[in-house]
């Protein structure tokens, strides 16, 4: 599929934060120790045998004697999930039907038709055909509505991302027939698209903010992330890069080795980057810097927030412990349990926690959890919000028993997640119900797509720097957006409009840039009003101070 959804906007409401408990399961394949991992063994063979026999006996009785016909496979999967809940928050069972979706998030490529899409009002819209992909080659355009796939209606049927994935992905070389409706046209158009390998990007953007300052946004750690990052870094160095902002906000994690290889680009020598500690020594491992990195000198700032998890925390923790980077933002998620994917006989998969991650100074990344109270763990971000941690550094209570020192003697704290060196409160001054509704009902993105379609020729004549400098969201455009909002039954409150005016204009401009210049245009515009990013720009002196150990 692209079967790629548009880049996740920096979330401004706690209630929109996506907990990285599934897609960010830190499939740390770099620590797999070979086929012996999957050999059945037990520390308590008699207890394991008794438990197995009891479960099989009960399931057999249900199948033979229960008054109604039941699906014993579903009952087994339910029991498995309940059993895993007693272990930790991240051990999980992935049934066969979900395996493809679960793995695709960390794949660097897949076979599909090559479109970036979003779902508006139960209709599938093309955000953009991927450059050079099969959809672009047959003439599918941004703003097209896909009404049918292989003759089957998909509009107005409670379509989901999963449904789109299943219908648009398929074997390489196979064809899919699409019925498409163009904006301002009444008759649908038919397209036949041949599926082929489509690259999936995990490094969303890399650009020069000014003549010496670069910015790289990493959205996850998939199996192509390091190579994508290396390419961006090389490009920025050719443009004069001397200092860098690395954005790991809302990055839920992924492959361990891509995080450590990225850390190696910044950290000189053979310093420890992360280590794992499990039951006994079977899964204990140490990871060190190995190569001469491309950015071992120069000021480095890393942006994190409560959505940064797993591999993101490994990278941020290594850079902080070795005094290589200034960590800016808010405390990260706190996901430091290591899972390995264990294939089961029927094609399903068990992702079992086998060790914990520790930063070089000895800090456990994992925040506390109680297996008897999974709800408390799931509500932990909400509790941070209620306690004021997102808004005031004073609300964060450090435990002196979890005090550690960096390589140069700075005090850092454990207790779950990575604590930033510079706290930046969540800015909610522009947050209103109006802004939330414009996003919830996709009015902002839909209006941006329509505007791009109607002004494509004019916009394609502008280079990105010219667009950033000269393009403005006019009052007429804003009124057009509000007209569409009213059509979507959004109440327009003038006080809320005044409060969110600048953000609405900025985000609308960013989405128009997204349609024209893809992610490389989206983030430069969005960052113009991003409080974390803007704060970081003024902190390079402090970043230099840390790296020099002064």
Helices and strands as residue ranges (DSSP letters): E 4-5, G 14-16, G 29-31, G 35-38, H 45-65, H 72-85, E 92-94, H 96-104, E 109-112, E 115-120, E 123-129, H 134-138, E 145-149, E 152-153, H 161-168, E 175-181, E 189-194, E 196-199, E 203-208, E 213-218, H 225-238, E 243-247, H 256-264, E 272-278, E 285-288, E 300-304, H 311-321, E 326-329, E 337-343, E 349-358, H 374-378, H 380-387, G 393-395, G 400-402, E 403-405, E 411-413, E 422-423, H 433-440, H 443-454, H 456-460, H 464-470, H 475-487, H 494-517, H 519-526, G 527-529, H 531-537, H 540-548
